[in-house]
Amino acid sequence: MERSKADMFMAVNANKFRPELLVHIQQKLDELPDDRFVLVSSVYFQDPVVIIIIAIFLGWERFFIDDIGLGVLKIITCYGLGIWWLIDIFTAKGRTMDYNYRKLLKVIG
């Protein structure tokens, strides 16, 4: 039994999206024409685990998920006196998955 391209994409990238959205993403990918699917498969999605590690040790994770303005503000305020840094550690995974989903929808069109 041959796996579809969407199945292979999901096998590699499923951990980068919220679990409740995986069925919706699978359906969207199955509907894509081949030329659009090639474009989607060439997009790099951020790994939530790597972003959490960056959040813990550096606090610069917002730059990696295109939240530049808040990243600069966070650094200027000394990571919100440590409070913002702590909150970002616990929310980094969800924000990364949301970022990846928005990025996928943008590419799908």
C-alpha positions, 0 to 999 in steps of 0.5 A: 500500500502506497502512502500519499504525499500528505501522509509522508508530510504529516509523518515528518511534521506532525509534531510541529502542529497542534494535535487537534488541527492534524486532521484539518491539515491532512484534509487540506494537503490531500486537496492540494494540486501537486505543484502547490504540494511541492511548495508546501513540502519545501517550507521549513517549520520551527520545531517546538522543542528547539524553541522551548530550549531557546526560550529557557536558555536565551529568551530569544524565541520570539525572533524565531517565530517572527514576533520581532517587535515583542522580542525587542521589547522583551529584551529592553525590559530585561525580560519583563524583570524575569516574569515575561521570560518565565511565562514565555517558557510555558507558552513557547510550544503553543505559540510555535505550533500556532506560528507553523499553522499560520505559515502553512495556511499562508503557503496553501493559500 
